[in-house]
Amino acid sequence: MRVYNAAGGRLTLSQAAGRNLVKDGPFLLFGLVPGGQLLTFVWLGAHLVVLHRSPVNQAIHDRAAHTWVAAPEETIQLRLT
């Protein structure tokens, strides 16, 4: 899988940092809070709901950073039968 910006190019440093902060930051913070396991499951559930309901299959962190995830062309053309 590869991550692209909205124009189809490489991510900038700020986009990559922001995407990873939104993706992993809440899980790291919830680990420090008493009762954080429940918050972790709620955040994960929200992530999965947003991903499932998105018409373009974008997760929360991809929406926040304006990025897209796609398989490289070599992977897309594989024929698995």
N, C-alpha and C positions, 0 to 999 in steps of 0.2 A: 504494500500500500504506500502511496505517496500523498503528501499534503501540498496543496497548491493555494495560491492567493486567488482573489476574485477574478484577476485577469488571466489566470492560468499559468502564472510564473512561480518563481521561488518565493518562499516566505521571507519577509524582512526579520531582523532580529527581534524587533518589538512585537511583531505578529506571533512569532514562535514562542517568545517568552509569555505573552498574554494568553495564548492558547493553552500552554502547559500550566500556567498559574490557575486559570479557570478550571482546567481538567483535574489537576491534582491538589490544588490548594485547599479546597474544602475538606478533602479526606485527611490531609495532614492536620488541619485545625481541629477537626472533630476528634482526632485521636488524643488531643490535649485536654478536651473538655470532659468532665464527668458525665456519663451517659451518652457519650459521643457515638457509641455503636449504633444507637437508634437513629441519630441524625445521619450517620453514614448510610444506613439503609434507606432512609427517606430521600436523601440526595441521589443515591443510585437509582431508586425507583423513579424519581423525577427525570433523571437523565434518560432512562429507558423509555419512559412515556413520551418525552419530547422527540427522541430519536424515532420511535415507532409512528408517531402522529405527523412527523414532518413529511411533506410531499417530496422533498429531495433528500431525505435521510441524513439530515444534518443534526449533529448533537449540539448540546448547549455550548460547549467550548468552541465548536466550529462556527456557530452563529455569532458568538461574542467577538471572535477574532476575524470574521469574514473570510474563512478558509473553507476549502473543499478537500475531501479525501477521495482518492480514486486509485484503482489498480493500474499499474503500468501497462502499456500497450502489449508487451510481451505476455503478460499474465492473462489479459482479456482474450487473447486469441487462442488460448489452450483449449483443446477439445477433450473434455473428460466424459467418456462414455463407458 
